[in-house]
Amino acid sequence: MKILVTGASGFIGSALVPFLTAGGHTVTRLVRREPDAGRGEIRWDPGARKLDALGLEGHDAAVHLAGEGVATGLWTRERKARILESRTRGTNLLAESLAGLEKKPGVLISASAIGYYGSRGDEVLREDSAPGNGFLAEVTRAWEAAAAPAENAGIRVVLPRIGIVLGPGGGALAKMLPAFRMGVAGRLGDGRQYMSWIAIDDVVGAIDHALRSEDLSGPVNVTAPEPVTNALFTKTLARVLSRPAILSVPGLALRLIMGEMADEMLLASTRAIPVRLLERGFGFRHPDLEGALRHLLGR
């Protein structure tokens, strides 16, 4: 297939693009800088709503991963506006551009997140669960809705609601490791909040599955089958690293330091289950947390 990819240089994109090219697919990257045509790049500027639609012709699929990170910097009013805008404008521009092509791609895979569900305690969350409350839930609802022009034009749209991605060299795990390796890590708050994690290999596998599955559309939880509490995650990572993790960070301290981010990212409890992937027999390479961590960390 000939596949368009946005966010190709990001954490997930950096793993996905080599996987696709190794599988014989041709990848065209949408980039914000000056493009290198020899490397198969097309320039786009979502903020200015500029995209060379002619360069999109002839592609079989599109994978949209671009968007400003939510975990870098405090959530000021301006930053929250940028986060929302980066997801909705880029998604809507791409969806409308694909919808207007003479030969439309068969599928658009437009990334979403489990933030859609908000913080729900120990409630089991399926793809048909109602949306939650809070800033991330608001962003994710708008993010998914922005892909509607492609769906209305007859393009199959898949919305992978991606959990906490674990992988070497980036993502959430890279932020956790220094404290754990120094033996000064511990649970966050009371540790009872659920973390819906997934290994980077399985994120890539799920996207590949969605590309090839012509009967799959709509939201798909891209999380491991067994979400764990923060306390269990902390204990497991410490065991894999052979380091102590007996400390704890009170929720109040996190709120004083991080404000709203603490409640929505570190203390939120989201117990999402990948029901649609499991029903389809998707084979997770790393279904359990300890096995995933040992693989990713070479332990």
C-alpha positions as CSV (number, residue, x, y, z in Angstrom):
1,M,0.0,0.0,0.0
2,K,0.9,3.6,-0.4
3,I,0.3,5.2,3.0
4,L,0.3,8.8,4.3
5,V,1.6,9.4,7.8
6,T,1.5,12.5,10.0
7,G,3.5,12.6,13.1
8,A,6.1,10.3,11.6
9,S,8.9,11.6,13.7
10,G,7.0,11.2,17.0
11,F,7.2,8.4,19.5
12,I,4.7,6.2,17.8
13,G,5.4,7.3,14.3
14,S,9.2,6.5,14.7
15,A,8.2,2.9,15.4
16,L,5.4,2.7,12.8
17,V,7.2,4.0,9.7
18,P,10.1,1.5,9.8
19,F,7.5,-1.3,10.4
20,L,5.5,-0.3,7.4
21,T,8.4,0.2,5.0
22,A,9.9,-3.2,6.1
23,G,6.6,-4.7,5.2
24,G,6.9,-3.4,1.7
25,H,4.6,-0.4,2.0
26,T,5.5,3.0,0.6
27,V,5.2,5.8,3.2
28,T,4.7,9.5,2.5
29,R,5.3,11.7,5.5
30,L,3.4,15.0,6.0
31,V,5.9,17.4,7.6
32,R,5.7,21.0,8.8
33,R,9.3,21.9,7.7
34,E,10.6,22.2,4.2
35,P,9.9,18.8,2.6
36,D,12.5,16.5,1.1
37,A,10.7,15.1,-2.0
38,G,13.4,12.5,-2.3
39,R,12.4,11.0,1.0
40,G,8.7,11.0,0.2
41,E,7.6,14.1,2.1
42,I,4.8,16.6,1.6
43,R,4.6,19.9,3.5
44,W,1.5,20.9,5.5
45,D,0.6,23.7,7.9
46,P,-2.5,22.8,9.9
47,G,-2.5,26.1,11.8
48,A,-2.7,28.0,8.5
49,R,-4.9,25.3,6.9
50,K,-2.4,24.7,4.1
51,L,-1.9,21.3,2.5
52,D,-0.9,20.2,-1.0
53,A,-4.0,18.2,-1.9
54,L,-2.5,17.1,-5.2
55,G,0.3,15.3,-3.3
56,L,-2.3,13.3,-1.5
57,E,-3.7,11.7,-4.7
58,G,-3.0,8.0,-5.2
59,H,-2.6,6.9,-1.6
60,D,-4.4,3.9,-0.3
61,A,-4.5,4.8,3.4
62,A,-3.6,7.6,5.9
63,V,-2.4,7.3,9.5
64,H,-2.8,10.6,11.4
65,L,-0.7,10.7,14.6
66,A,0.3,14.4,14.8
67,G,-0.7,16.7,17.7
68,E,0.9,18.7,20.4
69,G,1.9,16.7,23.4
70,V,-0.2,17.0,26.5
71,A,2.5,16.1,29.1
72,T,5.1,18.8,28.3
73,G,4.6,22.0,30.2
74,L,1.9,23.1,32.6
75,W,-1.7,23.5,31.4
76,T,-2.0,27.3,31.2
77,R,-5.1,28.7,29.4
78,E,-2.9,29.3,26.3
79,R,-1.4,25.9,26.3
80,K,-4.8,24.2,26.7
81,A,-6.0,26.1,23.7
82,R,-2.9,25.0,21.6
83,I,-3.5,21.4,22.6
84,L,-7.1,21.5,21.5
85,E,-6.3,23.4,18.3
86,S,-3.4,21.2,17.3
87,R,-5.6,18.1,17.3
88,T,-8.8,19.5,15.9
89,R,-7.4,21.7,13.2
90,G,-4.9,19.1,11.9
91,T,-7.4,16.3,11.9
92,N,-10.1,18.4,10.2
93,L,-7.7,19.7,7.5
94,L,-6.5,16.2,6.7
95,A,-10.1,14.7,6.8
96,E,-11.5,17.4,4.5
97,S,-8.5,17.2,2.1
98,L,-8.9,13.4,1.8
99,A,-12.6,13.7,1.4
100,G,-12.1,16.1,-1.6
101,L,-9.8,13.8,-3.5
102,E,-10.8,12.3,-6.8
103,K,-9.5,8.9,-5.7
104,K,-10.0,8.7,-2.0
105,P,-8.0,6.4,0.3
106,G,-9.7,3.4,1.6
107,V,-9.0,4.2,5.3
108,L,-8.1,7.0,7.6
109,I,-6.7,5.9,11.0
110,S,-6.9,9.0,13.2
111,A,-5.3,8.7,16.6
112,S,-7.3,9.3,19.7
113,A,-6.7,8.6,23.4
114,I,-8.3,6.9,26.4
115,G,-8.6,10.4,27.8
116,Y,-12.0,10.2,26.1
117,Y,-13.4,8.3,29.1
118,G,-12.1,10.6,31.8
119,S,-11.4,9.4,35.3
120,R,-13.9,6.6,36.2
121,G,-12.5,4.7,39.2
122,D,-12.6,0.9,38.7
123,E,-15.4,1.0,36.1
124,V,-14.5,-1.2,33.1
125,L,-14.5,0.9,30.0
126,R,-15.4,-0.5,26.6
127,E,-15.5,1.3,23.2
128,D,-19.2,1.9,23.7
129,S,-18.8,3.5,27.1
130,A,-20.0,7.0,27.5
131,P,-17.5,9.9,27.3
132,G,-16.2,11.3,30.6
133,N,-15.6,14.7,32.0
134,G,-12.6,17.0,32.1
135,F,-10.2,18.8,29.7
136,L,-8.8,15.6,28.1
137,A,-12.2,14.2,27.6
138,E,-13.3,17.4,25.9
139,V,-10.3,17.5,23.7
140,T,-10.6,13.8,22.7
141,R,-14.3,14.2,21.8
142,A,-13.5,17.2,19.6
143,W,-10.5,15.4,18.1
144,E,-12.6,12.4,17.1
145,A,-15.4,14.6,15.7
146,A,-12.9,16.5,13.5
147,A,-12.4,13.3,11.4
148,A,-16.1,13.3,10.4
149,P,-15.6,14.8,6.8
150,A,-13.6,11.7,5.8
151,E,-16.3,9.4,7.1
152,N,-19.0,11.4,5.5
153,A,-17.2,11.0,2.2
154,G,-17.2,7.2,2.4
155,I,-13.7,6.7,3.8
156,R,-13.4,4.1,6.5
157,V,-12.3,5.9,9.6
158,V,-10.7,4.1,12.6
159,L,-10.2,5.9,15.9
160,P,-7.6,4.1,18.0
161,R,-8.0,5.3,21.6
162,I,-4.5,4.8,22.7
163,G,-3.5,4.2,26.3
164,I,-0.2,4.9,28.1
165,V,2.4,3.7,25.6
166,L,5.5,2.0,27.0
167,G,8.6,1.8,24.9
168,P,12.4,2.3,25.1
169,G,13.8,5.7,24.6
170,G,10.6,7.7,24.9
171,G,7.0,8.1,26.1
172,A,5.9,7.6,29.7
173,L,8.5,5.0,30.5
174,A,11.4,7.3,29.7
175,K,10.0,9.9,32.2
176,M,9.6,7.3,34.9
177,L,13.0,5.5,34.7
178,P,15.4,8.0,36.3
179,A,13.5,8.1,39.6
180,F,13.0,4.3,39.6
181,R,16.7,3.6,38.8
182,M,17.7,5.9,41.7
183,G,15.4,4.1,44.0
184,V,13.4,7.2,44.9
185,A,10.1,6.3,43.0
186,G,6.9,5.2,44.5
187,R,3.1,5.2,44.0
188,L,1.2,8.3,43.1
189,G,-1.5,9.3,45.5
190,D,-3.2,6.3,47.0
191,G,-2.1,4.1,44.0
192,R,-5.5,2.7,43.4
193,Q,-6.0,4.5,40.1
194,Y,-6.0,2.3,37.0
195,M,-3.4,2.7,34.3
196,S,-4.4,1.4,30.8
197,W,-0.9,0.8,29.4
198,I,0.3,-0.8,26.1
199,A,3.7,-1.7,24.7
200,I,4.8,0.2,21.6
201,D,5.0,-3.0,19.6
202,D,1.3,-3.7,20.2
203,V,0.4,-0.1,19.2
204,V,2.1,-0.6,15.9
205,G,0.5,-4.0,15.5
206,A,-3.0,-2.6,16.2
207,I,-2.5,0.1,13.6
208,D,-1.4,-2.4,11.1
209,H,-4.4,-4.6,12.0
210,A,-6.7,-1.6,11.4
211,L,-5.1,-0.9,8.0
212,R,-5.7,-4.4,6.8
213,S,-9.2,-5.0,8.3
214,E,-11.8,-3.6,5.9
215,D,-14.6,-4.4,8.3
216,L,-13.2,-2.4,11.2
217,S,-14.2,1.2,11.8
218,G,-15.0,3.6,14.6
219,P,-13.4,3.7,18.1
220,V,-10.9,0.9,19.1
221,N,-9.3,0.8,22.5
222,V,-5.6,0.3,21.9
223,T,-4.6,-0.8,25.4
224,A,-3.2,-4.1,26.8
225,P,-5.8,-6.6,28.0
226,E,-4.9,-6.2,31.7
227,P,-4.8,-2.6,33.0
228,V,-3.2,-2.3,36.4
229,T,-3.4,0.0,39.4
230,N,-0.6,2.6,39.8
231,A,0.5,0.7,43.0
232,L,0.9,-2.6,41.0
233,F,2.6,-0.8,38.1
234,T,5.1,0.8,40.6
235,K,5.8,-2.5,42.3
236,T,6.2,-4.4,39.0
237,L,8.6,-1.8,37.4
238,A,10.7,-1.7,40.6
239,R,10.9,-5.5,40.7
240,V,12.0,-5.6,37.0
241,L,14.7,-3.0,37.8
242,S,15.7,-4.7,41.1
243,R,15.2,-1.4,42.9
244,P,13.1,-0.3,45.9
245,A,10.0,1.7,45.4
246,I,8.7,2.3,48.9
247,L,8.0,6.0,48.7
248,S,4.7,7.6,47.8
249,V,3.8,11.1,46.5
250,P,0.7,12.5,48.1
251,G,-2.0,13.6,45.7
252,L,-2.1,17.0,47.3
253,A,1.6,17.6,46.6
254,L,1.0,16.6,42.9
255,R,-1.9,19.0,42.7
256,L,0.2,21.8,44.2
257,I,3.0,21.3,41.7
258,M,1.0,20.4,38.5
259,G,-2.5,21.7,39.1
260,E,-5.2,20.3,36.8
261,M,-2.7,18.0,35.1
262,A,-2.2,16.0,38.2
263,D,-5.9,15.0,38.5
264,E,-6.3,14.3,34.8
265,M,-2.9,12.5,34.0
266,L,-1.3,11.1,37.1
267,L,-4.3,10.5,39.5
268,A,-7.0,9.7,37.0
269,S,-8.3,6.2,36.9
270,T,-9.1,4.8,33.5
271,R,-9.7,1.0,33.2
272,A,-10.0,0.6,29.5
273,I,-10.3,-2.9,27.9
274,P,-9.5,-3.5,24.2
275,V,-12.8,-5.3,23.7
276,R,-12.9,-4.9,19.9
277,L,-9.4,-6.1,19.4
278,L,-9.9,-9.1,21.7
279,E,-13.2,-10.0,19.9
280,R,-11.3,-10.1,16.6
281,G,-8.6,-12.4,18.0
282,F,-5.8,-9.7,17.8
283,G,-2.6,-11.3,19.1
284,F,-0.9,-9.1,21.7
285,R,2.8,-9.6,21.8
286,H,3.0,-8.3,25.4
287,P,-0.3,-8.8,27.1
288,D,1.0,-8.7,30.7
289,L,2.9,-5.9,32.3
290,E,6.0,-7.6,33.7
291,G,6.7,-9.4,30.5
292,A,6.3,-6.2,28.6
293,L,8.7,-4.3,30.9
294,R,11.3,-7.1,30.8
295,H,11.2,-7.1,27.0
296,L,11.4,-3.3,26.7
297,L,14.1,-2.9,29.2
298,G,16.2,-5.9,28.3
299,R,15.7,-7.5,31.8
